[in-house]
Amino acid sequence: MKRVLVTGANGFIGRRLCTELLRCGWTVRGTVRRPEAQRDLVPGIKPVLVDVTRDDGWLEALSSVDAVVHLVGRTHVLHDRASDPLDAYRSVNVEGTQRVLKACVEAGVPRFIYLSSIKAVGEGAQGPYSEKSPCNPEDAYGITKREAEIAVLEMASKTDLHVSIVRPPLVYGPGVKGNFLRLLRFADRGIPLPLGCTHNARSMVFVGNLTSAIVALLDQPTMTENIFHVVDDGEPMSTKALVSQLGYLLGCKVHHIPVPVPLLRLGGALLGHSGEVIRLVSSLTVSGERIKEVLNWTPPYTVEEGLTETVNWYRTTLSKRKTP
């Protein structure tokens, strides 16, 4: 029986990954930081109470494990403008990853998959990012994800640990949060959005496609390639087109107000929401061809299927207009 430890198993991506691993015959251990978080684990997962900011418990958690999928990461710093955000991100994204890597080597774990982000490469390129693109991360999150990647690759170069790094763009699906959930709510409520002049292009990946790729990587224990971008098939979507599609699937009419993009950027800066606005109006495209070639893998879900599953989850759990 193959045994895998998934860090952050109770999260948005972790729950979907654990479900897929169980379906594929893996025995799964899932880490959580607090005892009460165990109730969020998928049934059939063995809970392990450990914290990436602490050293204790990891060797026991990794005993007799064949692989680790490291999902835990800090994605944002809330309500603490006085703190150094880079230090806050590093404590989890870099030092936490180094802690898990060290424990993997000490426990003799042969396989390690690290969930990074396309933001470790950058955000402002004109064309699609490939695995060969130079890395120029632009914010604290991207910088620390890249630093963690370097730590993973350095550990692999010095030990027998076989590693893979997965870089998704925006991940969506049932349980999604952040900007994507806000767009769902805007579309659901019929709130007019100032996106009439927005013609950007952004790559995304459905959580089912991302977890399918991770499982495929776990089934390939030895490879010379170790960094992979994972995206949905098809053309990248503009934010305007995405909201319109969400509205269509929700059965709501979406209205777009034609506001020039420079004015949107200025408004975001003045209101202290520059980052959110930039992500809504700028382009970020990603090439996912390498993983297809190396693993002979293709995304099992279309964009339409992924968006439909996401909207169905939203409608049944969060929407004010429930499906009868």
N, C-alpha and C positions, 0 to 999 in steps of 0.2 A: 504494500500500500504506500503510495506516495504521500509525503507529509510536507505541508507548507505552512509557514507563519506569515500572516498578513498584518502589518501594522496599520492602525487606523481602520480596523475592520468594521467599525460601526458608522463610518462616514458614508457620504453620498456615493463615492466610487467603490469604497470597501465593501459595502453591502452587495452591490451588483457583482463585484469580482468574486466574493465568497460564494454567492449563489451559483455562478458559473463553474467555479472550481469543484464544488460539491457535485454538480451535475456531471462533471468530467471524471469523477472518481477519486479526487484528492481528499485526504484527511486534512482538515483545516483548523489551525489555531488562529485566533484573532485577538489582537491586543487592544486594550482600552485603558484609559488613565484613571477612571473612577469606577467604583463598584456599580453605581447606579446606571452606568452606560452599558452594562452587560445586557440590559433589556432591549437595546437597539441592535444587537447582533442577530444575524440570520440564524434560524433554528438549525441545529446540527454543528454549529461552530463551538469549539472548545475555547472558553474565554481565558485570557491571560492578562493579569493586572500588572502592567509595567508602564514606565514613562520615559520617553526619549531624553528628558532633561535629567535623568538620574541613572546611575550605574547599576543599581541593584536589580536583580531579578532576570536579567537578560540571558545569562548562561542556562538557567533552568528553563526559561521559555524556549530556548533554541535547541534543547536536548533532542537528539535523533531527528532533527528537521532536515529535509532534503533541499529546501529552497526557502528564501525569504522574498516577499514582495513588500517593499517599503513605500507606503503611501503617505505616512504622516508628514505634514508640512504646515508651516504658518503661512497663510495666504494674505493676511491683513493685520494691521495693528489698530485697535479701536480705542478712541477716547483718551489718547495719551500723547498729546502734541508736544509735551515737554520731554518725553523720552527720546532716545536715539533709535529710530526705527530700524536702522541697519543692525544694531546690536540685538534688538528684539527678534528680528528674522534669523540672525545667525545662531542664536541660542537653540533654535529648533531645526532649522533647515540645514545648517552646516554641522554644528556640534552634535546635535541629535543624530544625524546621519553617521557621523564618525563613530559615535558611541555604538550604534547598531552594527556597523561594519567591523569594528574591533571585536565585538562579542561573537559575530559570525565566524571570524577567523579562529578565535579561541575555542569555539564549539565545534569547529570542523564542518561548518555548513558549506556545501559546494557551490551553491547557486544564489545569486543576489540580483534582484531586479529593482531598479530605482525609478520611481515616477517623478520626473522632472517637469519642465514646462517649456514651451516654445519661447517664453520670455527669457529663458537662459541664453537664448541666441540674440534676441532683440525684438523690436517692435516697428521700426521705421523703414524697413527695406522696400524698395519699389517693386521688386519681383518676389516670387515665392521663396521662402527659406527652405533650403535643403540641409542634409546632414553635413555638407561640406561648407556651408556658409560660415564666415567668421563670427565669433561670439562677441557681441557688444550690448550686453544687457543695460537697460536704461533706468530701472528703479530698484529699490532695496530687495523686493521679492525676486526679480530676475537675477540680480547680482548674487544673492545667496544661493539660488538654485544652481547657478553656474559654479559657484565655489563648491557646492556639494557634489556636483558632477565630477569636478577635478579630484575631490577626495575619493570618490568611488573608483575612478580610473587609476589613481595612484595606488590604492589598496590592491587592486587587481594586478598591477604591475609588479608588486612586491610579494604576492602570496599566490596560493592556488585557487583563490576565490574567482569564480567565473561570473562576470557582471554583464548586465544589459541596462541601458538607460533609455527611457521612453519619454518623448517630448510631445505632449498633446497641445493643441491650441485650446480655445474655449471648449469645455466639456459640458454637455447638456443631457438631460434625461430626467426620469422621475426622481424627485428629491433635490433637483437643482436649486441653487440659491443665487444671490448676487444680481448682477445686471440682467441676466436672462430671466430670472423670476420676476423682476420689476417689469420687463417688457411684456411678459405674460399677463401681469395684472393690468397694465395699461391697456392692452388689447382687449382684455375681458371686460373692462369697465368703459370702453369706448372713449377713453381720454385722448383728445387730439394731440399728436406728437409733432414737434417741429423738424420733421425729417424729410420734408418735401424736396429739399435741395441736396440731400445726402445720397451720393452714388459711390459709396465705398465698396470694398470687397473683403470679407473676412472668412477665413477657414474655421470650421468647427469640427467636433467629433462627438458622435452619440456615445453615451457611456457604454452601451452594449458593444459597440465596435471597439472601443478602447480596451474593455476587459477581454474581449475575444482575442485581441492582439497580444495581451499580456499572457493569457493561457497558451497561446501558440508559441510564445517565446520560452515559456517554462518547459514545453515539450521538446525544445532544441537546446540541450545542455552545453553543446560545444559549438561555437561560431567564432569566426574571426571578426565579424562585424559586431559592434556593441552599442551603437547609438541609432535610435530609430524615431522618426516622426510618424505619428498616427493621425490621420484625418479621414473624414467621410469622403466617399466618392462623389464626383460631380463638381460643378463650378462653385467657387465661394459665393456667398450671398451678401448683398448689401443689408445694412440694418433696416432700411426701409422695406425691402422685400421680405426680410425675416418677420417683421412685425405684421406685415400684410398677410403672410402665410399663417401666422399664429392666429390672427383674427379670423381668417377663413375657416380654420380648423375648429375654432371656438364658436363659429356661427355669429361673429360680431363684425360690424362694419367699422373699418379703421380709417381714420382721417389723418392726413399728413399736411401740416402747415408748411408752406415754402419759406423756410428761414435760411439765409445764407450760412454756410458752414463757418466762415470766420466769425460771424456774429454769435453762433452757438459756442465756439471756443472761448470768445471773450466773456460771454455770460457765465460759462462754467468756471472760468478763472475768478471772476468777481464774486461768485457765490461759494467759492471754496470746493467746487466739484470738478476741477479741471480733469483729473484722471478719468472719472466716469464718462465725461463728455468726449474726451479723446478716444476712448474705447468704442464709443457709439458711432463716431463719425470718421475715424481713420481706417485705413486698410491694413490687414495683416493676413498674408496668404502663405500657405505651407504646402510643400510637396511631400506626399506620402508614398512615393514610388519605391524607395529602397526596401522597405519591409515587405512589400508585395513580391519583389524580385528575390530577396534572400530567403523568405519563408514560404513562398508560393501561397501567400495569404491574401484574401480580399475581405473588405468589410462586409459582414453578413447582413447588415441593415442599410437600407437606403435612407436618404435624408428625410423623405416623406414618412417612412415608417418610424424613424426616430422622433420626429416632431409630433407625429400622431400619438405615439406612446407617452410622450411628455405631456401633451395637452390632455390626454385621457386621465393621467395621474392628477394633473392640476384640477381638472374639472371635478373629479370625485373626492378630492381632499381639501382644496383651498378655494375654489371658485364659489362666488355667491350664487351662481346659477348652476345648481347641481343637475346632472343628468337624471331623469326620472328612472 
